[in-house]
Amino acid sequence: MDQNHNSSTRDFSRPTGWFRVKRALHQARVAEARPIGLSLSTLVMLRWIAVAGQLLTVIIVSIAFEFPFALLPCLLATTALAISNLVLMASRPRRLSQRRASLVLGFDLLQLASLIGFTGGLQNPFALLLLAPVTVSATILSRRATLALTALAVGAATVLSFVHLPLPWETPLGVALPFVYRLGIWTAITMSLVFIATFVWTASEESRRLTDALSESDDALARERELSALGTLAAAAAHELGSPLATIAVVSQELMRTVPPNSPLYEDVALLKSQSDRCRDILVGLSSRPGAATGDPFEILPLSNLVEIASDEHVPDRITLDVQIDESCDGAEPLVPRTPEFLHGLGNFISNAGQFARSAVTVRLYWTKNDVWISIHDDGPGFSNAVLQTLGEPYLSTRAGQNGHMGLGVFIATTLLERIGAETVFRNRKGAEILIRWPRRVLEVQGDAL
């Protein structure tokens, strides 16, 4: 679990210099080989739509409007797009890598730019279509690929503003727009390329990060449920094996009494007796674990007992963990269902506090007739002011990428607790403090539903 604290500790194990550059290049190559989220069939279909649209436009301008323009070069450009799409259809695998998708979109951009160059350059209203490949790249490709395609589109727009054939018009020489107006079109297209690429890529990346973080949260919850299920299975096994094991113990005891010590069978009977006693001790240990009393891992417990279970073995031995009940509590202690969301979420917060505490972590419980509060406080350096307002967002940590930290701990804990109706507040108060609040009726409804 990750929490954003100020830290002056320097990690000398991190690679520096040339080794860091080599690792970055390797990661970039791995990312380029990774398949994108858009399937090959979808991309092929979009390109066929582009072929049909270009061919239809050329035919309408040539036959319906009878505008003079470079018909043959336009048809050749459209044919090139169709042929490339046929080649793409015959390729494998069915999902493109980052690199191949970038090359395909780069080809589409150049093909579209050549078609626009044959029909008036930036004076052509269809010049706005230069935004299409860049937008697709910003949606599905990496930042590096999107930046490259954006630069290619800006370069193409710059060339088209100076090098192009006349715009198809009623007159053979076409129409010539003023230079200032053409400069305005270039500026608008360039700014649109940069803005749309940045905005779409940022929004898509945020969505991808959130989806990945939610997946991590679901995996953590699934692991917690599996552990609870194992506890129930152990309790059931202890219950079912209790009766036959008791019979074996009684029979072995009787055999010990009847077989004389000098008999060759005495050692075997003694071994049988010792092993039955050992099995009994094992079953007693299984029966004493959480969930054994009722066979239900989601049994209802007093709040203080459940907090102690959640905090068990979550702080280092050098850190003192103190669970306190506020003296000003109003009403009876809440009875809370033992859910994986509660145990894993609260346990993550307590574990995180223990990692940054200097000597002590204090968990304070407070409840009224309407609300239930849990405060987790450590005496460490506190939350970093730079990220305090954004705590709870995925992949946010001052330790992200170090020793396996992904910056998902706070996000997972917050998400799990929110699923059971909690609200979380982070603040600095002579150290880091996390306040968790539930409407009491929410916890009571959950308990009644079990």
ABEGO torsion letter per residue (X at the ends): XBBBBBBABBBAABBBEAAAAAAAAAAAAAAAABBBABBAAAAAAAAAAAAAAAAAAAAAAAAAAGBBBBAAAAAAAAAAAAAAAAAAAABOBABBBAAAAAAAAAAAAAAAAAAAAAAGEAABAAAAAAAAAAAAAAAABBAAAAAAAAAAAAAAAAAAAABBBBBBBABAAEBBBBAAAAAAAAAAAAAAAAAAAAAAAAAAAAAAAAAAAAAAAAAAAAAAAAAAAAAAAAAAAAAAAAAAAAAAAAAAAAAAAABBAABAAAAAAAAAAAAAAAAAAAAAAAAABBGAAAGBAABBBBAAAAAAAAABGABBAABBBBBBBBAABBEBBBBBBBBAAAAAAAAAAAAAAAAABAABBBBBBBBBAABBBBBBBBABAEBBAAAAAABGBBGBBAABGBGGBAGAAAAAAAAAAAAAGBBBBBBBBGEBBBBBBBBAAAAAAAAAAX
